[in-house]
Amino acid sequence: MLHSETAPRILVVGGAGMLGAPVARALVKHGYLVRILGRTAPPDLGQDQEFIRGDVLDPESLATALNDCSGVHVSLRGTSLDSARRVEVGGAAAVAQACAERGLKLSYLSGAGLEAAPGNDAFANIKRDAEQAIARTSVLYTIFRATHFMESLPLFVRDGRAAIFGRQPHRYHYLAAADYADCVARSFSMPETARRTFDMLGPEAFTMAEALTVYLRATHPEKKLEILPLPLARLVARLSGKQDFQHAVKLFASFSRMPEAADPAPARTAFGPAPTTLGEWCAAKAAERS
């Protein structure tokens, strides 16, 4: 879809990522021009999308990216706890303040289950602090607290193995990124979503092992799920010296302590229920592989 140059433009911070890219596509579908700010250009930059290379923590590149925009969506992540705090909290605060000064609406991807997370959970505290940094400004924000995404499931299949760390006991309503992205795009034309937080849940609840088993049956029927105990995973990660591996183990440890604890009613009232089931999503992925 090719839009007029007078169409409103939304800046997507992190628009090249797994969860930012679907938002960029959904915004185009809903009639917006899209500008993406990031360090790396998306490999599939589409029509009505432009890319600006920059850093959300650099005031000059952020100001350039915000020029002529009517709103901003923020989807950030770090590769370690330190970088997550710096990028997510610092980035959310910087964008929120810039949006407040310019009168722009902001949407932010947070995490579900924060109300039930232990007070000493570092990952939950990063999300809480980012939300609070946004709320301290006068910006018209919409915060989306999303549960686990279906798009995370392929990440568990690496080097010929399918594995999770620890016996993850909690059930999560896995959500398709496209369903979430559609709600984000719609929120920019919905004044009633301003300064509100929505828990975004998919239609069905699964433990992590159950969800990954559904995915494997559809896409990798030759593979069986392995569950690596957390103490062993910590040891292997430490011996590997790989920062991303160590970060992943810490993240799984956080999941094991954090139930979903979400209220889907406000989001379903505002946007309707998420339509895509895990089975449908997996079938689509299987068709892509064939």
Secondary structure, DSSP 8 states (H G I E B T S, - for coil): ----TTS-EEEEETTTSTTHHHHHHHHHHTT-EEEEEESS--TT--TTEEEEE--TT-HHHHHHHHTT-SEEEE----SSHHHHIIIIIHHHHHHHHHHHHHT-EEEEEEETTTTTS-TT-HHHHHHHHHHHHHHTS--EEEEEEE--BGGGGGGGEETTEEEEES----EEE-B-HHHHHHHHHHHTT-GGGTTEEEEE--SSEEEHHHHHHHHHHHH-TT--EEEE-HHHHHHHHHHHT-HHHHHHHHHHHHHHH-------HHHHHHH------HHHHHHHHHHHH-
